[in-house]
Amino acid sequence: MREVPYGDGRQALLASAIQIVADQGLRGLTYRSVAAAAGVTHGSVRYHFGDWANLVEAALEYSARQSISETLSQADDARDISEFAAALGAAVAENPAQQLFQYELALESRRRPELLSVIERVYATYRAAVASSLEKFGIDDPELTELAFVAIDGIVFHQAVFGSQERTQRLLNTLREVLATRQTDGPDGKNYPIDKSLHSVES
């Protein structure tokens, strides 16, 4: 078994846990399966996380940070709502395991109440990130932001499960048009027209 530095070993275990749950469901997540996938010793799992529940919670929080970094940070750099929608679709297509893992845990939280608070915390982070992005385009309506978040969540779910880029593109385009009707100001406080052509989402 190869030797892995502390930081690298912990991150490798988290990444492996995410991939295992995405591929096999939560039932496939064991100390042995995670250690084998990460290429570390069996005892490393207990050393880094103590028990199975801590591993699951840490992996969930890690996956959320990664998703926000990879997905919403790209969207946050968008110059208009078209780029915002395109960035979401492209990032989800690049790493579906992150989303599949989180959906598995969200469903499991109905059977394991101890996971519910973690899921709620993760979703609160996503809501705040979406709200921040939309505010940049002059959309500061809590109800509309919540609607946009729920729509994005559903689109991401369908992309992760079914992998249909064409449907993702179409739905994001529709969402963009809905949001554009409520846009008042751009990033610098001025009113901006909405680009009617949504950037292509690479497959």
PyMOL CGO cylinders between C-alpha atoms (Angstrom):
from pymol import cmd
from pymol.cgo import CYLINDER

trace = [
    CYLINDER, 0.00, 0.00, 0.00, 1.42, 3.39, -0.95, 0.3, 1, 1, 1, 1, 1, 1,
    CYLINDER, 1.42, 3.39, -0.95, 2.21, 6.04, 1.64, 0.3, 1, 1, 1, 1, 1, 1,
    CYLINDER, 2.21, 6.04, 1.64, 0.07, 9.16, 1.29, 0.3, 1, 1, 1, 1, 1, 1,
    CYLINDER, 0.07, 9.16, 1.29, 0.68, 12.47, 3.13, 0.3, 1, 1, 1, 1, 1, 1,
    CYLINDER, 0.68, 12.47, 3.13, -1.97, 13.43, 5.69, 0.3, 1, 1, 1, 1, 1, 1,
    CYLINDER, -1.97, 13.43, 5.69, -3.69, 16.06, 3.61, 0.3, 1, 1, 1, 1, 1, 1,
    CYLINDER, -3.69, 16.06, 3.61, -3.55, 14.05, 0.38, 0.3, 1, 1, 1, 1, 1, 1,
    CYLINDER, -3.55, 14.05, 0.38, -4.72, 10.90, 2.14, 0.3, 1, 1, 1, 1, 1, 1,
    CYLINDER, -4.72, 10.90, 2.14, -7.78, 12.55, 3.66, 0.3, 1, 1, 1, 1, 1, 1,
    CYLINDER, -7.78, 12.55, 3.66, -8.74, 14.19, 0.37, 0.3, 1, 1, 1, 1, 1, 1,
    CYLINDER, -8.74, 14.19, 0.37, -8.25, 10.92, -1.50, 0.3, 1, 1, 1, 1, 1, 1,
    CYLINDER, -8.25, 10.92, -1.50, -10.58, 9.17, 0.96, 0.3, 1, 1, 1, 1, 1, 1,
    CYLINDER, -10.58, 9.17, 0.96, -13.24, 11.85, 0.54, 0.3, 1, 1, 1, 1, 1, 1,
    CYLINDER, -13.24, 11.85, 0.54, -13.03, 11.78, -3.25, 0.3, 1, 1, 1, 1, 1, 1,
    CYLINDER, -13.03, 11.78, -3.25, -13.21, 7.97, -3.19, 0.3, 1, 1, 1, 1, 1, 1,
    CYLINDER, -13.21, 7.97, -3.19, -16.24, 8.02, -0.88, 0.3, 1, 1, 1, 1, 1, 1,
    CYLINDER, -16.24, 8.02, -0.88, -18.06, 10.37, -3.26, 0.3, 1, 1, 1, 1, 1, 1,
    CYLINDER, -18.06, 10.37, -3.26, -17.34, 8.19, -6.28, 0.3, 1, 1, 1, 1, 1, 1,
    CYLINDER, -17.34, 8.19, -6.28, -18.32, 4.98, -4.51, 0.3, 1, 1, 1, 1, 1, 1,
    CYLINDER, -18.32, 4.98, -4.51, -21.68, 6.36, -3.39, 0.3, 1, 1, 1, 1, 1, 1,
    CYLINDER, -21.68, 6.36, -3.39, -22.32, 7.80, -6.86, 0.3, 1, 1, 1, 1, 1, 1,
    CYLINDER, -22.32, 7.80, -6.86, -21.60, 4.39, -8.42, 0.3, 1, 1, 1, 1, 1, 1,
    CYLINDER, -21.60, 4.39, -8.42, -22.96, 1.96, -5.83, 0.3, 1, 1, 1, 1, 1, 1,
    CYLINDER, -22.96, 1.96, -5.83, -25.19, 3.91, -3.48, 0.3, 1, 1, 1, 1, 1, 1,
    CYLINDER, -25.19, 3.91, -3.48, -24.60, 4.36, 0.22, 0.3, 1, 1, 1, 1, 1, 1,
    CYLINDER, -24.60, 4.36, 0.22, -24.63, 0.59, 0.80, 0.3, 1, 1, 1, 1, 1, 1,
    CYLINDER, -24.63, 0.59, 0.80, -21.32, 0.33, -1.07, 0.3, 1, 1, 1, 1, 1, 1,
    CYLINDER, -21.32, 0.33, -1.07, -19.57, 2.76, 1.26, 0.3, 1, 1, 1, 1, 1, 1,
    CYLINDER, -19.57, 2.76, 1.26, -17.44, 0.80, 3.73, 0.3, 1, 1, 1, 1, 1, 1,
    CYLINDER, -17.44, 0.80, 3.73, -14.07, 1.36, 5.38, 0.3, 1, 1, 1, 1, 1, 1,
    CYLINDER, -14.07, 1.36, 5.38, -12.57, -1.29, 3.15, 0.3, 1, 1, 1, 1, 1, 1,
    CYLINDER, -12.57, -1.29, 3.15, -14.04, -0.03, -0.13, 0.3, 1, 1, 1, 1, 1, 1,
    CYLINDER, -14.04, -0.03, -0.13, -12.99, 3.56, 0.52, 0.3, 1, 1, 1, 1, 1, 1,
    CYLINDER, -12.99, 3.56, 0.52, -9.47, 2.60, 1.58, 0.3, 1, 1, 1, 1, 1, 1,
    CYLINDER, -9.47, 2.60, 1.58, -9.03, 0.37, -1.46, 0.3, 1, 1, 1, 1, 1, 1,
    CYLINDER, -9.03, 0.37, -1.46, -10.27, 3.04, -3.86, 0.3, 1, 1, 1, 1, 1, 1,
    CYLINDER, -10.27, 3.04, -3.86, -8.06, 5.71, -2.27, 0.3, 1, 1, 1, 1, 1, 1,
    CYLINDER, -8.06, 5.71, -2.27, -5.02, 3.42, -2.25, 0.3, 1, 1, 1, 1, 1, 1,
    CYLINDER, -5.02, 3.42, -2.25, -4.39, 3.79, 1.49, 0.3, 1, 1, 1, 1, 1, 1,
    CYLINDER, -4.39, 3.79, 1.49, -4.43, 1.43, 4.44, 0.3, 1, 1, 1, 1, 1, 1,
    CYLINDER, -4.43, 1.43, 4.44, -7.67, 0.28, 6.02, 0.3, 1, 1, 1, 1, 1, 1,
    CYLINDER, -7.67, 0.28, 6.02, -6.78, 2.03, 9.28, 0.3, 1, 1, 1, 1, 1, 1,
    CYLINDER, -6.78, 2.03, 9.28, -6.48, 5.38, 7.51, 0.3, 1, 1, 1, 1, 1, 1,
    CYLINDER, -6.48, 5.38, 7.51, -10.25, 5.73, 7.38, 0.3, 1, 1, 1, 1, 1, 1,
    CYLINDER, -10.25, 5.73, 7.38, -10.62, 5.48, 11.15, 0.3, 1, 1, 1, 1, 1, 1,
    CYLINDER, -10.62, 5.48, 11.15, -7.52, 7.62, 11.66, 0.3, 1, 1, 1, 1, 1, 1,
    CYLINDER, -7.52, 7.62, 11.66, -8.91, 10.52, 9.60, 0.3, 1, 1, 1, 1, 1, 1,
    CYLINDER, -8.91, 10.52, 9.60, -12.63, 10.26, 10.40, 0.3, 1, 1, 1, 1, 1, 1,
    CYLINDER, -12.63, 10.26, 10.40, -13.10, 8.12, 13.49, 0.3, 1, 1, 1, 1, 1, 1,
    CYLINDER, -13.10, 8.12, 13.49, -16.27, 6.41, 12.35, 0.3, 1, 1, 1, 1, 1, 1,
    CYLINDER, -16.27, 6.41, 12.35, -18.49, 5.85, 9.31, 0.3, 1, 1, 1, 1, 1, 1,
    CYLINDER, -18.49, 5.85, 9.31, -20.91, 8.68, 10.16, 0.3, 1, 1, 1, 1, 1, 1,
    CYLINDER, -20.91, 8.68, 10.16, -18.09, 11.23, 10.32, 0.3, 1, 1, 1, 1, 1, 1,
    CYLINDER, -18.09, 11.23, 10.32, -16.79, 10.00, 6.97, 0.3, 1, 1, 1, 1, 1, 1,
    CYLINDER, -16.79, 10.00, 6.97, -20.22, 10.48, 5.36, 0.3, 1, 1, 1, 1, 1, 1,
    CYLINDER, -20.22, 10.48, 5.36, -20.66, 13.95, 6.84, 0.3, 1, 1, 1, 1, 1, 1,
    CYLINDER, -20.66, 13.95, 6.84, -17.16, 15.04, 5.86, 0.3, 1, 1, 1, 1, 1, 1,
    CYLINDER, -17.16, 15.04, 5.86, -17.62, 13.72, 2.32, 0.3, 1, 1, 1, 1, 1, 1,
    CYLINDER, -17.62, 13.72, 2.32, -20.93, 15.55, 1.97, 0.3, 1, 1, 1, 1, 1, 1,
    CYLINDER, -20.93, 15.55, 1.97, -19.47, 18.86, 3.10, 0.3, 1, 1, 1, 1, 1, 1,
    CYLINDER, -19.47, 18.86, 3.10, -16.39, 18.32, 0.90, 0.3, 1, 1, 1, 1, 1, 1,
    CYLINDER, -16.39, 18.32, 0.90, -18.55, 17.57, -2.15, 0.3, 1, 1, 1, 1, 1, 1,
    CYLINDER, -18.55, 17.57, -2.15, -20.61, 20.72, -1.53, 0.3, 1, 1, 1, 1, 1, 1,
    CYLINDER, -20.61, 20.72, -1.53, -17.49, 22.87, -1.32, 0.3, 1, 1, 1, 1, 1, 1,
    CYLINDER, -17.49, 22.87, -1.32, -16.16, 21.31, -4.52, 0.3, 1, 1, 1, 1, 1, 1,
    CYLINDER, -16.16, 21.31, -4.52, -19.47, 21.79, -6.33, 0.3, 1, 1, 1, 1, 1, 1,
    CYLINDER, -19.47, 21.79, -6.33, -19.72, 25.42, -5.34, 0.3, 1, 1, 1, 1, 1, 1,
    CYLINDER, -19.72, 25.42, -5.34, -16.10, 26.02, -6.26, 0.3, 1, 1, 1, 1, 1, 1,
    CYLINDER, -16.10, 26.02, -6.26, -16.40, 24.28, -9.64, 0.3, 1, 1, 1, 1, 1, 1,
    CYLINDER, -16.40, 24.28, -9.64, -19.95, 25.23, -10.54, 0.3, 1, 1, 1, 1, 1, 1,
    CYLINDER, -19.95, 25.23, -10.54, -21.24, 28.37, -8.88, 0.3, 1, 1, 1, 1, 1, 1,
    CYLINDER, -21.24, 28.37, -8.88, -17.87, 30.12, -8.88, 0.3, 1, 1, 1, 1, 1, 1,
    CYLINDER, -17.87, 30.12, -8.88, -17.88, 29.82, -12.68, 0.3, 1, 1, 1, 1, 1, 1,
    CYLINDER, -17.88, 29.82, -12.68, -21.44, 31.09, -12.76, 0.3, 1, 1, 1, 1, 1, 1,
    CYLINDER, -21.44, 31.09, -12.76, -20.50, 33.94, -10.44, 0.3, 1, 1, 1, 1, 1, 1,
    CYLINDER, -20.50, 33.94, -10.44, -17.98, 35.16, -13.02, 0.3, 1, 1, 1, 1, 1, 1,
    CYLINDER, -17.98, 35.16, -13.02, -20.69, 35.37, -15.68, 0.3, 1, 1, 1, 1, 1, 1,
    CYLINDER, -20.69, 35.37, -15.68, -21.29, 38.73, -17.32, 0.3, 1, 1, 1, 1, 1, 1,
    CYLINDER, -21.29, 38.73, -17.32, -24.98, 38.07, -17.99, 0.3, 1, 1, 1, 1, 1, 1,
    CYLINDER, -24.98, 38.07, -17.99, -27.69, 35.52, -17.25, 0.3, 1, 1, 1, 1, 1, 1,
    CYLINDER, -27.69, 35.52, -17.25, -26.88, 33.60, -20.43, 0.3, 1, 1, 1, 1, 1, 1,
    CYLINDER, -26.88, 33.60, -20.43, -23.35, 32.94, -19.20, 0.3, 1, 1, 1, 1, 1, 1,
    CYLINDER, -23.35, 32.94, -19.20, -24.68, 32.14, -15.73, 0.3, 1, 1, 1, 1, 1, 1,
    CYLINDER, -24.68, 32.14, -15.73, -26.96, 29.41, -17.10, 0.3, 1, 1, 1, 1, 1, 1,
    CYLINDER, -26.96, 29.41, -17.10, -24.32, 28.04, -19.46, 0.3, 1, 1, 1, 1, 1, 1,
    CYLINDER, -24.32, 28.04, -19.46, -21.73, 27.81, -16.68, 0.3, 1, 1, 1, 1, 1, 1,
    CYLINDER, -21.73, 27.81, -16.68, -24.11, 25.77, -14.54, 0.3, 1, 1, 1, 1, 1, 1,
    CYLINDER, -24.11, 25.77, -14.54, -24.79, 23.25, -17.28, 0.3, 1, 1, 1, 1, 1, 1,
    CYLINDER, -24.79, 23.25, -17.28, -21.16, 22.86, -18.29, 0.3, 1, 1, 1, 1, 1, 1,
    CYLINDER, -21.16, 22.86, -18.29, -19.92, 22.35, -14.73, 0.3, 1, 1, 1, 1, 1, 1,
    CYLINDER, -19.92, 22.35, -14.73, -22.57, 19.74, -13.90, 0.3, 1, 1, 1, 1, 1, 1,
    CYLINDER, -22.57, 19.74, -13.90, -21.72, 17.80, -17.06, 0.3, 1, 1, 1, 1, 1, 1,
    CYLINDER, -21.72, 17.80, -17.06, -18.04, 17.77, -16.09, 0.3, 1, 1, 1, 1, 1, 1,
    CYLINDER, -18.04, 17.77, -16.09, -18.53, 16.13, -12.68, 0.3, 1, 1, 1, 1, 1, 1,
    CYLINDER, -18.53, 16.13, -12.68, -21.85, 14.32, -12.28, 0.3, 1, 1, 1, 1, 1, 1,
    CYLINDER, -21.85, 14.32, -12.28, -20.53, 12.17, -9.39, 0.3, 1, 1, 1, 1, 1, 1,
    CYLINDER, -20.53, 12.17, -9.39, -20.64, 15.18, -7.06, 0.3, 1, 1, 1, 1, 1, 1,
    CYLINDER, -20.64, 15.18, -7.06, -24.33, 15.70, -7.70, 0.3, 1, 1, 1, 1, 1, 1,
    CYLINDER, -24.33, 15.70, -7.70, -25.25, 12.00, -7.65, 0.3, 1, 1, 1, 1, 1, 1,
    CYLINDER, -25.25, 12.00, -7.65, -23.51, 11.63, -4.29, 0.3, 1, 1, 1, 1, 1, 1,
    CYLINDER, -23.51, 11.63, -4.29, -25.42, 14.57, -2.82, 0.3, 1, 1, 1, 1, 1, 1,
    CYLINDER, -25.42, 14.57, -2.82, -28.77, 13.33, -4.10, 0.3, 1, 1, 1, 1, 1, 1,
    CYLINDER, -28.77, 13.33, -4.10, -28.10, 9.89, -2.65, 0.3, 1, 1, 1, 1, 1, 1,
    CYLINDER, -28.10, 9.89, -2.65, -27.40, 11.49, 0.73, 0.3, 1, 1, 1, 1, 1, 1,
    CYLINDER, -27.40, 11.49, 0.73, -30.42, 13.78, 0.48, 0.3, 1, 1, 1, 1, 1, 1,
    CYLINDER, -30.42, 13.78, 0.48, -32.69, 10.75, 0.01, 0.3, 1, 1, 1, 1, 1, 1,
    CYLINDER, -32.69, 10.75, 0.01, -30.88, 8.82, 2.72, 0.3, 1, 1, 1, 1, 1, 1,
    CYLINDER, -30.88, 8.82, 2.72, -31.48, 11.67, 5.17, 0.3, 1, 1, 1, 1, 1, 1,
    CYLINDER, -31.48, 11.67, 5.17, -35.14, 10.66, 5.23, 0.3, 1, 1, 1, 1, 1, 1,
    CYLINDER, -35.14, 10.66, 5.23, -34.06, 7.33, 6.73, 0.3, 1, 1, 1, 1, 1, 1,
    CYLINDER, -34.06, 7.33, 6.73, -31.14, 8.69, 8.74, 0.3, 1, 1, 1, 1, 1, 1,
    CYLINDER, -31.14, 8.69, 8.74, -32.26, 11.86, 10.57, 0.3, 1, 1, 1, 1, 1, 1,
    CYLINDER, -32.26, 11.86, 10.57, -28.70, 12.57, 11.68, 0.3, 1, 1, 1, 1, 1, 1,
    CYLINDER, -28.70, 12.57, 11.68, -27.87, 13.46, 8.06, 0.3, 1, 1, 1, 1, 1, 1,
    CYLINDER, -27.87, 13.46, 8.06, -30.73, 15.94, 7.68, 0.3, 1, 1, 1, 1, 1, 1,
    CYLINDER, -30.73, 15.94, 7.68, -29.00, 18.86, 9.39, 0.3, 1, 1, 1, 1, 1, 1,
    CYLINDER, -29.00, 18.86, 9.39, -25.95, 18.40, 7.16, 0.3, 1, 1, 1, 1, 1, 1,
    CYLINDER, -25.95, 18.40, 7.16, -28.12, 18.30, 4.03, 0.3, 1, 1, 1, 1, 1, 1,
    CYLINDER, -28.12, 18.30, 4.03, -29.97, 21.42, 5.14, 0.3, 1, 1, 1, 1, 1, 1,
    CYLINDER, -29.97, 21.42, 5.14, -26.65, 23.18, 5.72, 0.3, 1, 1, 1, 1, 1, 1,
    CYLINDER, -26.65, 23.18, 5.72, -25.43, 22.20, 2.25, 0.3, 1, 1, 1, 1, 1, 1,
    CYLINDER, -25.43, 22.20, 2.25, -28.63, 23.40, 0.58, 0.3, 1, 1, 1, 1, 1, 1,
    CYLINDER, -28.63, 23.40, 0.58, -28.48, 26.67, 2.50, 0.3, 1, 1, 1, 1, 1, 1,
    CYLINDER, -28.48, 26.67, 2.50, -25.01, 27.23, 1.08, 0.3, 1, 1, 1, 1, 1, 1,
    CYLINDER, -25.01, 27.23, 1.08, -26.25, 26.58, -2.45, 0.3, 1, 1, 1, 1, 1, 1,
    CYLINDER, -26.25, 26.58, -2.45, -29.22, 28.93, -1.97, 0.3, 1, 1, 1, 1, 1, 1,
    CYLINDER, -29.22, 28.93, -1.97, -26.92, 31.70, -0.78, 0.3, 1, 1, 1, 1, 1, 1,
    CYLINDER, -26.92, 31.70, -0.78, -24.59, 31.21, -3.75, 0.3, 1, 1, 1, 1, 1, 1,
    CYLINDER, -24.59, 31.21, -3.75, -27.46, 31.32, -6.26, 0.3, 1, 1, 1, 1, 1, 1,
    CYLINDER, -27.46, 31.32, -6.26, -28.92, 34.41, -4.56, 0.3, 1, 1, 1, 1, 1, 1,
    CYLINDER, -28.92, 34.41, -4.56, -25.54, 36.14, -4.70, 0.3, 1, 1, 1, 1, 1, 1,
    CYLINDER, -25.54, 36.14, -4.70, -25.19, 35.42, -8.42, 0.3, 1, 1, 1, 1, 1, 1,
    CYLINDER, -25.19, 35.42, -8.42, -28.70, 36.62, -9.26, 0.3, 1, 1, 1, 1, 1, 1,
    CYLINDER, -28.70, 36.62, -9.26, -28.36, 39.79, -7.18, 0.3, 1, 1, 1, 1, 1, 1,
    CYLINDER, -28.36, 39.79, -7.18, -25.45, 40.72, -9.41, 0.3, 1, 1, 1, 1, 1, 1,
    CYLINDER, -25.45, 40.72, -9.41, -27.89, 40.90, -12.31, 0.3, 1, 1, 1, 1, 1, 1,
    CYLINDER, -27.89, 40.90, -12.31, -30.44, 43.00, -10.47, 0.3, 1, 1, 1, 1, 1, 1,
    CYLINDER, -30.44, 43.00, -10.47, -32.66, 40.12, -9.34, 0.3, 1, 1, 1, 1, 1, 1,
    CYLINDER, -32.66, 40.12, -9.34, -33.28, 40.60, -5.61, 0.3, 1, 1, 1, 1, 1, 1,
    CYLINDER, -33.28, 40.60, -5.61, -36.57, 38.80, -5.11, 0.3, 1, 1, 1, 1, 1, 1,
    CYLINDER, -36.57, 38.80, -5.11, -36.46, 36.03, -2.45, 0.3, 1, 1, 1, 1, 1, 1,
    CYLINDER, -36.46, 36.03, -2.45, -39.40, 34.12, -3.95, 0.3, 1, 1, 1, 1, 1, 1,
    CYLINDER, -39.40, 34.12, -3.95, -38.02, 34.27, -7.48, 0.3, 1, 1, 1, 1, 1, 1,
    CYLINDER, -38.02, 34.27, -7.48, -34.57, 33.30, -6.22, 0.3, 1, 1, 1, 1, 1, 1,
    CYLINDER, -34.57, 33.30, -6.22, -36.06, 30.29, -4.42, 0.3, 1, 1, 1, 1, 1, 1,
    CYLINDER, -36.06, 30.29, -4.42, -37.94, 29.32, -7.56, 0.3, 1, 1, 1, 1, 1, 1,
    CYLINDER, -37.94, 29.32, -7.56, -34.74, 29.63, -9.60, 0.3, 1, 1, 1, 1, 1, 1,
    CYLINDER, -34.74, 29.63, -9.60, -32.86, 27.54, -7.05, 0.3, 1, 1, 1, 1, 1, 1,
    CYLINDER, -32.86, 27.54, -7.05, -35.48, 24.77, -7.09, 0.3, 1, 1, 1, 1, 1, 1,
    CYLINDER, -35.48, 24.77, -7.09, -35.50, 24.81, -10.90, 0.3, 1, 1, 1, 1, 1, 1,
    CYLINDER, -35.50, 24.81, -10.90, -31.70, 24.61, -11.02, 0.3, 1, 1, 1, 1, 1, 1,
    CYLINDER, -31.70, 24.61, -11.02, -31.74, 21.77, -8.50, 0.3, 1, 1, 1, 1, 1, 1,
    CYLINDER, -31.74, 21.77, -8.50, -34.19, 19.84, -10.66, 0.3, 1, 1, 1, 1, 1, 1,
    CYLINDER, -34.19, 19.84, -10.66, -32.25, 20.49, -13.84, 0.3, 1, 1, 1, 1, 1, 1,
    CYLINDER, -32.25, 20.49, -13.84, -29.04, 19.35, -12.16, 0.3, 1, 1, 1, 1, 1, 1,
    CYLINDER, -29.04, 19.35, -12.16, -30.80, 16.20, -10.94, 0.3, 1, 1, 1, 1, 1, 1,
    CYLINDER, -30.80, 16.20, -10.94, -32.00, 15.31, -14.44, 0.3, 1, 1, 1, 1, 1, 1,
    CYLINDER, -32.00, 15.31, -14.44, -28.57, 16.05, -15.92, 0.3, 1, 1, 1, 1, 1, 1,
    CYLINDER, -28.57, 16.05, -15.92, -26.84, 13.87, -13.32, 0.3, 1, 1, 1, 1, 1, 1,
    CYLINDER, -26.84, 13.87, -13.32, -29.29, 10.95, -13.68, 0.3, 1, 1, 1, 1, 1, 1,
    CYLINDER, -29.29, 10.95, -13.68, -30.15, 10.97, -17.38, 0.3, 1, 1, 1, 1, 1, 1,
    CYLINDER, -30.15, 10.97, -17.38, -27.20, 12.87, -18.85, 0.3, 1, 1, 1, 1, 1, 1,
    CYLINDER, -27.20, 12.87, -18.85, -29.25, 14.63, -21.52, 0.3, 1, 1, 1, 1, 1, 1,
    CYLINDER, -29.25, 14.63, -21.52, -27.29, 17.67, -22.59, 0.3, 1, 1, 1, 1, 1, 1,
    CYLINDER, -27.29, 17.67, -22.59, -29.99, 18.70, -25.04, 0.3, 1, 1, 1, 1, 1, 1,
    CYLINDER, -29.99, 18.70, -25.04, -32.65, 18.80, -22.33, 0.3, 1, 1, 1, 1, 1, 1,
    CYLINDER, -32.65, 18.80, -22.33, -30.32, 20.63, -19.95, 0.3, 1, 1, 1, 1, 1, 1,
    CYLINDER, -30.32, 20.63, -19.95, -29.62, 23.23, -22.61, 0.3, 1, 1, 1, 1, 1, 1,
    CYLINDER, -29.62, 23.23, -22.61, -33.32, 23.69, -23.37, 0.3, 1, 1, 1, 1, 1, 1,
    CYLINDER, -33.32, 23.69, -23.37, -34.39, 24.00, -19.74, 0.3, 1, 1, 1, 1, 1, 1,
    CYLINDER, -34.39, 24.00, -19.74, -31.58, 26.37, -18.82, 0.3, 1, 1, 1, 1, 1, 1,
    CYLINDER, -31.58, 26.37, -18.82, -32.50, 28.48, -21.82, 0.3, 1, 1, 1, 1, 1, 1,
    CYLINDER, -32.50, 28.48, -21.82, -36.09, 28.68, -20.61, 0.3, 1, 1, 1, 1, 1, 1,
    CYLINDER, -36.09, 28.68, -20.61, -34.95, 29.53, -17.09, 0.3, 1, 1, 1, 1, 1, 1,
    CYLINDER, -34.95, 29.53, -17.09, -32.73, 32.25, -18.49, 0.3, 1, 1, 1, 1, 1, 1,
    CYLINDER, -32.73, 32.25, -18.49, -35.66, 33.79, -20.35, 0.3, 1, 1, 1, 1, 1, 1,
    CYLINDER, -35.66, 33.79, -20.35, -37.85, 33.75, -17.23, 0.3, 1, 1, 1, 1, 1, 1,
    CYLINDER, -37.85, 33.75, -17.23, -35.15, 35.40, -15.13, 0.3, 1, 1, 1, 1, 1, 1,
    CYLINDER, -35.15, 35.40, -15.13, -34.46, 37.94, -17.86, 0.3, 1, 1, 1, 1, 1, 1,
    CYLINDER, -34.46, 37.94, -17.86, -38.02, 39.26, -17.60, 0.3, 1, 1, 1, 1, 1, 1,
    CYLINDER, -38.02, 39.26, -17.60, -37.32, 40.25, -13.99, 0.3, 1, 1, 1, 1, 1, 1,
    CYLINDER, -37.32, 40.25, -13.99, -33.81, 41.60, -14.49, 0.3, 1, 1, 1, 1, 1, 1,
    CYLINDER, -33.81, 41.60, -14.49, -33.52, 45.32, -13.80, 0.3, 1, 1, 1, 1, 1, 1,
    CYLINDER, -33.52, 45.32, -13.80, -29.86, 46.16, -13.33, 0.3, 1, 1, 1, 1, 1, 1,
    CYLINDER, -29.86, 46.16, -13.33, -26.51, 44.79, -14.37, 0.3, 1, 1, 1, 1, 1, 1,
    CYLINDER, -26.51, 44.79, -14.37, -23.39, 44.35, -12.24, 0.3, 1, 1, 1, 1, 1, 1,
    CYLINDER, -23.39, 44.35, -12.24, -22.62, 48.09, -12.31, 0.3, 1, 1, 1, 1, 1, 1,
    CYLINDER, -22.62, 48.09, -12.31, -26.16, 49.21, -11.53, 0.3, 1, 1, 1, 1, 1, 1,
    CYLINDER, -26.16, 49.21, -11.53, -27.14, 49.93, -15.16, 0.3, 1, 1, 1, 1, 1, 1,
    CYLINDER, -27.14, 49.93, -15.16, -29.92, 48.30, -17.11, 0.3, 1, 1, 1, 1, 1, 1,
    CYLINDER, -29.92, 48.30, -17.11, -28.63, 45.70, -19.56, 0.3, 1, 1, 1, 1, 1, 1,
    CYLINDER, -28.63, 45.70, -19.56, -30.33, 43.90, -22.46, 0.3, 1, 1, 1, 1, 1, 1,
    CYLINDER, -30.33, 43.90, -22.46, -30.22, 40.10, -22.24, 0.3, 1, 1, 1, 1, 1, 1,
    CYLINDER, -30.22, 40.10, -22.24, -28.24, 38.21, -24.81, 0.3, 1, 1, 1, 1, 1, 1,
    CYLINDER, -28.24, 38.21, -24.81, -30.81, 36.00, -26.53, 0.3, 1, 1, 1, 1, 1, 1,
    CYLINDER, -30.81, 36.00, -26.53, -28.31, 33.31, -27.53, 0.3, 1, 1, 1, 1, 1, 1,
    CYLINDER, -28.31, 33.31, -27.53, -27.37, 30.94, -24.73, 0.3, 1, 1, 1, 1, 1, 1,
    CYLINDER, -27.37, 30.94, -24.73, -23.76, 29.83, -24.89, 0.3, 1, 1, 1, 1, 1, 1,
    CYLINDER, -23.76, 29.83, -24.89, -23.35, 26.19, -25.90, 0.3, 1, 1, 1, 1, 1, 1,
    CYLINDER, -23.35, 26.19, -25.90, -22.86, 23.63, -23.15, 0.3, 1, 1, 1, 1, 1, 1,
    CYLINDER, -22.86, 23.63, -23.15, -20.07, 21.28, -24.08, 0.3, 1, 1, 1, 1, 1, 1,
    CYLINDER, -20.07, 21.28, -24.08, -20.80, 17.60, -23.85, 0.3, 1, 1, 1, 1, 1, 1,
]
cmd.load_cgo(trace, "trace")
